[in-house]
């Protein structure tokens, strides 16, 4: 369930088609830039603001438009996804599946050192399985794409979180790496220190969901769409037949939006119960 096209992530929520439209467009345009000013796009905000939905929607759009999209979704409650042991090997597998040329370079690296798949340090795995193969191919033979790492703060070891960011920033600062990194994470202090470091300041485009406009309107759209779906559901149609329309009233919708305080998870929970 770590990749965006796994069964778990495929069924997981994505952005409503009428929400986050400008943000998703900006992210997609960044991915398509052949020569990015910043090689890392970092989306950060507290839990419950919809970062994973944005990441899944970004991966889906990359796939639908023919871009190379690889991903890893951390999740604190899953033993195989709350650490980085499978992070770079999972991304390596996806790259090999999407490009025959990359697959040849990756296979050669593994043949030379089979331990890369299991016992190698994270930085060594990344360098030998991802960085060197991608940089060995002429750019015209490798489509533009993105590596998505969602929920970095869900990795249970803060030191590993920092290490991952440092590995990515080195790849960007060295130059020549053809793929962008789209990373989502929380506002944890140890991550903020890394964000403010010299390497990441120059290598990273930072987006805080706290400053993205239109959040209240997007939450209202999700609520109105969800309640409309309930009204049209056969299971509830007869029970709600005599309920005055519009249901709920605009006043109640407004109150729910205010109660959400910008948390998309609040709207999702209201719809679930």
RODO-2510 file (C-alpha; in nm, 4 decimals, decimal comma):
residues 273
     n   res          X          Y          Z
     1     x     0,0000     0,0000     0,0000
     2     x     0,2999     0,2338    -0,0168
     3     x     0,2622     0,3415    -0,3806
     4     x    -0,0061     0,5635    -0,5314
     5     x    -0,1277     0,2893    -0,7666
     6     x    -0,1544     0,0238    -0,4958
     7     x    -0,4999    -0,0952    -0,3973
     8     x    -0,4875     0,0885    -0,0638
     9     x    -0,3914     0,4244    -0,2132
    10     x    -0,6170     0,3868    -0,5176
    11     x    -0,9199     0,3573    -0,2883
    12     x    -0,8030     0,6289    -0,0496
    13     x    -0,9527     0,9802    -0,0793
    14     x    -0,8272     1,2251    -0,3398
    15     x    -0,9146     1,5902    -0,3857
    16     x    -1,2719     1,6670    -0,4904
    17     x    -1,2641     1,7703    -0,8562
    18     x    -1,3773     2,1246    -0,7682
    19     x    -1,1314     2,1821    -0,4824
    20     x    -0,7616     2,2686    -0,4643
    21     x    -0,7782     2,3390    -0,8377
    22     x    -0,5224     2,6215    -0,8489
    23     x    -0,2830     2,4453    -0,6113
    24     x    -0,2946     2,1196    -0,8100
    25     x    -0,2438     2,3124    -1,1321
    26     x     0,0593     2,4909    -0,9849
    27     x     0,2097     2,1594    -0,8677
    28     x     0,1535     1,9953    -1,2066
    29     x     0,3074     2,2901    -1,3901
    30     x     0,6102     2,2661    -1,1619
    31     x     0,6467     1,8960    -1,2438
    32     x     0,6347     1,9698    -1,6176
    33     x     0,9093     2,2336    -1,6051
    34     x     1,2057     2,0786    -1,7913
    35     x     1,4603     2,2883    -1,6020
    36     x     1,3314     2,3619    -1,2548
    37     x     1,4699     2,6498    -1,0522
    38     x     1,4080     2,4331    -0,7451
    39     x     1,4278     2,0546    -0,7569
    40     x     1,2202     1,9961    -0,4433
    41     x     0,8619     2,1074    -0,3909
    42     x     0,7809     2,0844    -0,0223
    43     x     0,4192     2,0999     0,0931
    44     x     0,3881     2,1347     0,4688
    45     x     0,1067     2,1920     0,7149
    46     x    -0,0431     2,0283     1,0261
    47     x    -0,2256     1,6949     1,0117
    48     x    -0,5787     1,6973     0,8748
    49     x    -0,5287     1,9619     0,6080
    50     x    -0,5433     1,7220     0,3124
    51     x    -0,1761     1,6778     0,2195
    52     x    -0,2141     1,3094     0,1298
    53     x    -0,5208     1,3790    -0,0843
    54     x    -0,3169     1,6387    -0,2727
    55     x    -0,0301     1,3909    -0,3142
    56     x    -0,2610     1,1172    -0,4477
    57     x    -0,4280     1,3601    -0,6888
    58     x    -0,0860     1,4785    -0,8074
    59     x     0,0258     1,1212    -0,8772
    60     x    -0,2975     1,0434    -1,0590
    61     x    -0,2629     1,3494    -1,2824
    62     x     0,1020     1,2679    -1,3554
    63     x    -0,0005     0,9175    -1,4646
    64     x    -0,2904     1,0450    -1,6737
    65     x    -0,0703     1,2924    -1,8606
    66     x     0,2111     1,0484    -1,9362
    67     x     0,4651     1,1806    -1,6872
    68     x     0,6846     0,9487    -1,4849
    69     x     0,5205     0,9329    -1,1450
    70     x     0,6709     0,7288    -0,8605
    71     x     0,5680     0,7497    -0,4984
    72     x     0,5969     0,6333    -0,1414
    73     x     0,3270     0,7049     0,1169
    74     x     0,4473     0,6861     0,4758
    75     x     0,1900     0,5838     0,7360
    76     x     0,2692     0,5683     1,1056
    77     x     0,0265     0,2815     1,1766
    78     x     0,1739     0,0439     0,9174
    79     x     0,4908    -0,1449     1,0124
    80     x     0,6201    -0,1539     0,6553
    81     x     0,5427     0,2139     0,5924
    82     x     0,6376     0,3906     0,9170
    83     x     1,0089     0,3581     0,8427
    84     x     1,2358     0,4139     0,5436
    85     x     1,3614     0,0578     0,4931
    86     x     1,1592     0,0167     0,1726
    87     x     1,1474     0,3808     0,0642
    88     x     1,4136     0,3915    -0,2066
    89     x     1,3753     0,0286    -0,3158
    90     x     1,0032     0,0882    -0,3720
    91     x     1,0783     0,3978    -0,5803
    92     x     1,3502     0,2060    -0,7675
    93     x     1,1036    -0,0672    -0,8599
    94     x     0,8566     0,1866    -0,9970
    95     x     1,1250     0,3614    -1,2030
    96     x     1,2337     0,0288    -1,3516
    97     x     0,8735    -0,0557    -1,4423
    98     x     0,8221     0,2783    -1,6157
    99     x     1,1450     0,2907    -1,8188
   100     x     1,3209     0,0018    -1,9912
   101     x     1,6416     0,2037    -2,0171
   102     x     1,6388     0,2803    -1,6442
   103     x     1,5634    -0,0852    -1,5714
   104     x     1,8866    -0,1879    -1,7450
   105     x     2,0991     0,0525    -1,5395
   106     x     1,9252    -0,0481    -1,2165
   107     x     1,9689    -0,4202    -1,2908
   108     x     2,3403    -0,3645    -1,3549
   109     x     2,3807    -0,1850    -1,0210
   110     x     2,2030    -0,4663    -0,8333
   111     x     2,4074    -0,7332    -1,0140
   112     x     2,7242    -0,5556    -0,9088
   113     x     2,6077    -0,5231    -0,5462
   114     x     2,3024    -0,7310    -0,4495
   115     x     2,3190    -0,5919    -0,0937
   116     x     2,1823    -0,2622    -0,2254
   117     x     1,8321    -0,4043    -0,1931
   118     x     1,8578    -0,4957     0,1741
   119     x     2,1569    -0,3933     0,3798
   120     x     2,2864    -0,0738     0,2213
   121     x     2,2505     0,2644     0,3974
   122     x     1,9754     0,4902     0,2666
   123     x     2,2148     0,7322     0,0988
   124     x     2,3952     0,4489    -0,0789
   125     x     2,0659     0,2976    -0,1973
   126     x     1,9511     0,6289    -0,3356
   127     x     2,2812     0,7068    -0,5061
   128     x     2,3328     0,3664    -0,6702
   129     x     1,9714     0,2696    -0,7497
   130     x     1,8162     0,6069    -0,8340
   131     x     2,0612     0,8936    -0,8750
   132     x     2,3281     0,7246    -1,0883
   133     x     2,0848     0,5417    -1,3232
   134     x     1,8765     0,8574    -1,3818
   135     x     2,1848     1,0721    -1,4413
   136     x     2,3386     0,8150    -1,6780
   137     x     2,0604     0,8502    -1,9336
   138     x     2,0538     1,1415    -2,1800
   139     x     1,7680     1,3707    -2,0750
   140     x     1,5963     1,3391    -2,4127
   141     x     1,5575     0,9648    -2,3460
   142     x     1,3976     1,0109    -2,0047
   143     x     1,0547     1,1665    -1,9736
   144     x     0,9937     1,4463    -1,7252
   145     x     0,8569     1,3172    -1,3994
   146     x     0,8316     1,3386    -1,0242
   147     x     0,9131     1,1332    -0,7170
   148     x     0,6402     1,1851    -0,4561
   149     x     0,7156     1,1197    -0,0895
   150     x     0,4047     1,1742     0,1202
   151     x     0,3783     1,2023     0,4969
   152     x     0,7471     1,2348     0,5798
   153     x     0,6433     1,3159     0,9383
   154     x     0,4739     0,9725     0,9554
   155     x     0,8159     0,8101     0,9542
   156     x     0,8653     0,7242     1,3219
   157     x     1,2348     0,8159     1,3436
   158     x     1,2928     1,1935     1,3306
   159     x     1,6604     1,1396     1,2467
   160     x     1,5620     0,9378     0,9389
   161     x     1,3199     1,2126     0,8325
   162     x     1,6076     1,4607     0,8415
   163     x     1,8382     1,2183     0,6593
   164     x     1,5883     1,1743     0,3745
   165     x     1,5623     1,5496     0,3219
   166     x     1,9394     1,5822     0,3234
   167     x     1,9766     1,3038     0,0655
   168     x     1,7246     1,4704    -0,1652
   169     x     1,8828     1,8131    -0,1267
   170     x     2,2270     1,6745    -0,2157
   171     x     2,0854     1,5169    -0,5319
   172     x     1,9403     1,8507    -0,6371
   173     x     2,2489     2,0535    -0,5419
   174     x     2,4831     1,8188    -0,7297
   175     x     2,2890     1,9008    -1,0457
   176     x     2,1939     1,6804    -1,3393
   177     x     1,9153     1,4877    -1,1661
   178     x     1,6230     1,4912    -1,4123
   179     x     1,3300     1,4205    -1,1801
   180     x     1,1693     1,6537    -0,9281
   181     x     1,0848     1,5634    -0,5679
   182     x     0,7401     1,6468    -0,4302
   183     x     0,7462     1,5968    -0,0528
   184     x     0,4697     1,6499     0,2016
   185     x     0,5171     1,6709     0,5763
   186     x     0,4161     1,8397     0,8990
   187     x     0,5546     2,1470     1,0745
   188     x     0,7742     1,9547     1,3197
   189     x     1,0577     2,1584     1,4656
   190     x     1,3393     1,9250     1,3573
   191     x     1,2129     1,9389     0,9981
   192     x     1,1801     2,3159     1,0118
   193     x     1,5471     2,3396     1,1052
   194     x     1,6376     2,1400     0,7926
   195     x     1,4017     2,3502     0,5776
   196     x     1,5926     2,6588     0,6889
   197     x     1,9349     2,5126     0,6087
   198     x     2,1374     2,6691     0,3294
   199     x     2,1072     2,3747     0,0888
   200     x     1,7312     2,3398     0,1150
   201     x     1,6611     2,7139     0,0978
   202     x     1,8105     2,7236    -0,2515
   203     x     1,6899     2,3798    -0,3607
   204     x     1,3311     2,3945    -0,2356
   205     x     1,0069     2,5629    -0,3267
   206     x     0,8042     2,5748    -0,0063
   207     x     0,4240     2,5758     0,0033
   208     x     0,2400     2,6122     0,3323
   209     x    -0,1248     2,5110     0,3177
   210     x    -0,1869     2,7692     0,5897
   211     x    -0,1374     3,0374     0,3243
   212     x    -0,3245     2,8778     0,0326
   213     x    -0,6393     3,0808    -0,0459
   214     x    -0,9880     2,9377    -0,0908
   215     x    -0,9750     2,6748     0,1845
   216     x    -1,3135     2,7674     0,3349
   217     x    -1,4781     2,7589    -0,0086
   218     x    -1,3221     2,4191    -0,0802
   219     x    -1,4492     2,2783     0,2508
   220     x    -1,7945     2,4179     0,1740
   221     x    -1,7837     2,2445    -0,1659
   222     x    -1,6961     1,9123    -0,0016
   223     x    -1,9801     1,9465     0,2505
   224     x    -2,2407     2,0498    -0,0076
   225     x    -2,1342     1,7713    -0,2421
   226     x    -2,1452     1,5157     0,0388
   227     x    -2,4907     1,6167     0,1601
   228     x    -2,6220     1,6154    -0,1975
   229     x    -2,4910     1,2618    -0,2349
   230     x    -2,6792     1,1613     0,0813
   231     x    -3,0009     1,3200    -0,0455
   232     x    -2,9742     1,1252    -0,3714
   233     x    -2,8880     0,7957    -0,2044
   234     x    -3,1743     0,5459    -0,2289
   235     x    -3,0994     0,4318     0,1238
   236     x    -3,1917     0,7739     0,2656
   237     x    -3,4244     0,9141    -0,0006
   238     x    -3,7525     0,8174     0,1673
   239     x    -3,6371     0,9120     0,5179
   240     x    -3,5350     1,2597     0,3976
   241     x    -3,8321     1,3124     0,1653
   242     x    -4,0111     1,5501     0,4046
   243     x    -3,6984     1,7396     0,5122
   244     x    -3,7142     2,1067     0,3992
   245     x    -3,4784     2,2054     0,1187
   246     x    -3,2064     2,3110     0,0978
   247     x    -3,0696     2,0557     0,3396
   248     x    -2,8761     2,1376     0,5430
   249     x    -2,9541     2,5070     0,5427
   250     x    -2,6864     2,7552     0,4254
   251     x    -2,6553     2,8676     0,7886
   252     x    -2,5665     2,5166     0,9058
   253     x    -2,3206     2,4714     0,6194
   254     x    -2,1567     2,7998     0,7159
   255     x    -2,1383     2,6904     1,0799
   256     x    -1,9763     2,3603     0,9817
   257     x    -1,7210     2,5429     0,7655
   258     x    -1,6359     2,7710     1,0587
   259     x    -1,6032     2,4725     1,2924
   260     x    -1,3613     2,3038     1,0535
   261     x    -1,0989     2,5769     1,1070
   262     x    -0,9443     2,4897     0,7730
   263     x    -0,9192     2,1178     0,8538
   264     x    -1,0374     1,9047     0,5624
   265     x    -1,0434     1,6028     0,7912
   266     x    -1,3283     1,7706     0,9829
   267     x    -1,5447     1,7833     0,6684
   268     x    -1,4532     1,4223     0,5837
   269     x    -1,5502     1,3103     0,9358
   270     x    -1,8860     1,4945     0,9179
   271     x    -1,9623     1,3136     0,5910
   272     x    -1,8650     0,9799     0,7384
   273     x    -2,1009     1,0093     1,0358
***
